[in-house]
Amino acid sequence: MKNKEAFEFINVLIALQVNKDTKLEHAKNQTLKNAAMFIEQYNDKIEDLNIDYCSTDDKGNILRDAKGNFVFNKENFRKLSLEIKRFLDEWWIVPFEIVSTSDSEGLEPKALDYLKEKGLIRSLLKS
C-alpha cells in the first residue's frame, strides 16, 4: 500500500460509523491503534516538507500568516507540491497490521467493497 492509500484508508476508518460492542468496531479500533505510528510519521513528514519549502525572513525565521499557516512563494509551493506527490506515491512509511473480521453488519455496499479490498472485512469460509 502506498502512503496515499494508507492515509485514505485511515480517514475512511475514522469516519466509519459502526455498531458498538461488535467485532467490526474492535477491528476498526485495533487497526487505528496499529496505525498510530504511521499517522505520526506521516504528519512528521508533511511538517518537515512544509518547513523545508516555506518562506523565511532575512534571518531565516519561518513566516506564517495570521492563522498560523506556513507562507510559501509560488516557486517553493510548486516544489512542495511535487515533493508531497512523491511522498504519497511511495510505499507506506510505517506498515501497520489491518485487523480483519467477517462482521460487516450495517455497512453500505460501497463501504463493504472498499473494506474487503483493503482487508478489514473478510469472507466467512464455508464448508
Backbone hydrogen bonds, N-H to C=O, Kabsch-Sander energy under -0.5 kcal/mol:
donor,donor_aa,acceptor,acceptor_aa,energy
3,N,90,E,-2.6
4,K,88,L,-2.2
6,A,2,K,-2.7
7,F,3,N,-2.7
8,E,4,K,-2.4
9,F,5,E,-2.6
10,I,6,A,-2.4
11,N,7,F,-2.2
12,V,8,E,-2.3
13,L,9,F,-2.5
14,I,10,I,-2.5
15,A,11,N,-2.0
16,L,12,V,-1.4
18,V,16,L,-0.6
22,T,19,N,-0.6
26,H,22,T,-2.1
27,A,23,K,-2.7
28,K,24,L,-2.6
29,N,25,E,-2.8
30,Q,26,H,-2.8
31,T,27,A,-2.2
32,L,28,K,-2.3
33,K,29,N,-2.2
34,N,30,Q,-2.7
35,A,31,T,-1.6
36,A,33,K,-1.3
39,I,35,A,-2.6
40,E,36,A,-2.3
41,Q,37,M,-2.7
42,Y,38,F,-3.0
43,N,39,I,-2.6
44,D,40,E,-2.3
45,K,41,Q,-2.3
46,I,42,Y,-2.3
47,E,43,N,-2.4
48,D,44,D,-2.6
49,L,45,K,-2.5
50,N,46,I,-2.3
51,I,47,E,-2.4
52,D,48,D,-2.5
53,Y,49,L,-1.7
54,C,50,N,-1.5
55,S,71,V,-3.7
57,D,61,N,-2.3
60,G,57,D,-1.9
63,L,55,S,-2.6
65,D,69,N,-2.6
68,G,65,D,-1.9
71,V,63,L,-1.9
77,F,73,N,-2.4
78,R,74,K,-1.9
79,K,75,E,-1.9
80,L,76,N,-2.8
81,S,77,F,-2.5
82,L,78,R,-2.0
83,E,79,K,-2.3
84,I,80,L,-2.7
85,K,81,S,-2.2
86,R,82,L,-2.4
87,F,83,E,-2.5
88,L,84,I,-2.8
89,D,85,K,-1.6
90,E,86,R,-0.5
90,E,87,F,-1.2
92,W,1,M,-2.6
99,V,97,E,-0.7
100,S,98,I,-0.5
101,T,120,L,-2.4
104,S,102,S,-0.6
107,L,104,S,-1.8
112,L,108,E,-2.9
113,D,109,P,-2.5
114,Y,110,K,-2.1
115,L,111,A,-2.8
116,K,112,L,-2.2
117,E,113,D,-2.3
118,K,114,Y,-1.9
119,G,115,L,-0.8
119,G,116,K,-0.6
120,L,115,L,-1.9
121,I,115,L,-1.4
122,R,101,T,-2.6
